[in-house]
Amino acid sequence: MNTKHVGLDKPVSPPGRPKAKQPPRGAATHMQWGSVGAKNLVDHRIYTIALRKMPEFLEVFNRLAMPLLMQTLGHPVGFYTSLVGQQNQFVHLWAYDSLADYERRCLARDTHPDFPTYLQASAHLITAQETRLIRAVPMPGWAQP
């Protein structure tokens, strides 16, 4: 929902829109420090998918990549596709305890016997890849009193 924020805790809805619903006091929100558990390093990966190939890519990714990624990387933070801005992008986020944890789990993924099958099946669908490692920062103003 689009809201303008006045101060730190007083969202105001635009005219003609219902008032933004607030989480209960003290409730954690998805935007707070530690929202991916105690993990503070996130692999922010963006694949650009060939024009009109997103449905095929999502099927291949779900069928071939997800089983081995769940075994080697664990549970993802989330999956997203672009809505506004550059189109045909698939974003996935994976959280790690440390750089060593990231390297260990990526090695497990890269050496998994089923990984080459996924790479071959998706090669014609992915036109570009960006990988960023981003780290969480404490933001005390985010915390609910």
C-alpha positions in Angstrom: 0.0 0.0 0.0 1.3 3.5 -0.8 1.6 5.6 2.3 3.5 8.7 3.2 5.4 8.4 6.4 5.3 11.3 8.8 7.9 10.9 11.6 8.9 7.3 12.4 5.6 5.8 13.4 2.8 7.8 11.9 1.9 6.5 8.5 -0.6 8.7 6.7 -2.7 7.3 3.8 -3.1 9.3 0.6 -6.5 10.9 0.3 -9.2 8.5 -0.8 -7.3 5.5 0.5 -7.9 3.4 3.6 -5.6 4.0 6.6 -2.5 1.7 6.6 -2.8 -1.2 9.0 -0.1 -1.2 11.6 1.5 -4.3 13.1 0.9 -4.9 16.8 3.3 -2.9 19.0 6.5 -4.9 19.5 5.8 -7.2 16.5 8.7 -8.0 14.2 8.2 -6.9 10.6 9.9 -8.2 7.5 12.0 -5.1 7.3 13.7 -5.2 10.7 17.2 -6.1 11.6 17.6 -9.9 11.8 14.6 -10.6 9.6 16.4 -13.5 8.0 17.1 -15.0 11.4 20.6 -14.5 12.7 22.0 -14.5 9.2 23.5 -11.2 8.1 24.8 -11.9 4.6 22.5 -12.2 1.7 23.2 -13.5 -1.8 21.1 -11.1 -4.0 21.0 -12.8 -7.4 19.4 -11.4 -10.5 18.9 -13.4 -13.7 17.7 -11.7 -16.9 15.5 -14.1 -18.7 15.1 -14.3 -22.5 12.1 -12.4 -23.9 8.9 -14.4 -23.4 10.7 -17.3 -21.7 10.0 -16.5 -18.0 7.3 -19.3 -17.7 9.7 -21.8 -19.2 12.5 -20.6 -16.9 10.4 -20.8 -13.8 9.3 -24.3 -14.6 12.9 -25.5 -15.2 14.1 -23.7 -12.1 11.4 -25.2 -9.9 11.8 -28.7 -11.3 15.6 -29.0 -11.6 17.2 -26.3 -9.5 15.0 -26.1 -6.4 15.5 -29.7 -5.1 19.3 -29.4 -5.2 19.3 -25.8 -3.9 17.2 -26.8 -0.9 19.7 -29.6 -0.2 22.8 -27.4 -0.6 21.8 -23.8 0.2 18.8 -24.4 2.5 15.6 -22.3 2.6 15.7 -19.2 0.5 14.7 -15.7 1.7 12.5 -15.3 -1.3 11.9 -15.2 -5.1 10.7 -12.3 -7.1 10.2 -11.2 -10.7 10.4 -7.7 -12.0 7.2 -5.6 -12.2 8.5 -2.1 -12.9 11.8 -1.2 -14.3 14.0 -3.6 -16.3 11.8 -6.5 -17.4 12.3 -10.2 -17.5 14.2 -10.4 -14.3 14.1 -13.2 -11.8 15.5 -12.3 -8.3 16.3 -14.8 -5.6 17.7 -14.2 -2.2 19.6 -16.7 0.1 20.9 -15.8 3.6 24.1 -17.0 5.1 25.9 -16.8 8.5 29.2 -15.6 7.1 31.3 -15.5 4.0 32.7 -18.9 4.9 29.2 -20.3 5.1 28.4 -18.8 1.7 31.5 -20.3 0.2 30.9 -23.8 1.7 27.2 -24.0 0.6 28.0 -22.6 -2.9 30.7 -25.3 -3.3 28.1 -27.9 -2.3 25.7 -26.5 -4.9 28.4 -26.3 -7.6 29.6 -29.9 -7.0 26.1 -31.4 -6.7 25.7 -34.2 -9.3 22.4 -32.7 -10.6 23.7 -29.1 -11.0 25.0 -29.6 -14.5 21.6 -30.8 -15.7 20.0 -27.6 -14.4 22.7 -25.5 -16.0 22.3 -27.2 -19.4 18.5 -26.9 -19.3 18.5 -23.2 -18.4 21.4 -22.0 -20.5 19.3 -20.8 -23.4 16.9 -19.1 -21.0 19.3 -16.9 -19.0 20.8 -14.0 -20.9 22.6 -12.3 -18.0 23.4 -12.9 -14.3 24.3 -10.5 -11.5 25.3 -11.7 -8.1 25.7 -9.4 -5.1 26.6 -10.2 -1.6 24.8 -7.7 0.7 25.1 -7.5 4.4 22.6 -6.5 7.1 23.1 -3.3 9.0 21.6 -2.5 12.4 18.9 0.2 12.1 17.7 1.1 15.6 15.1 3.4 14.3 13.3 0.5 12.7 12.6 -1.3 16.0 9.2 -1.1 17.5 9.2 0.3 21.1 
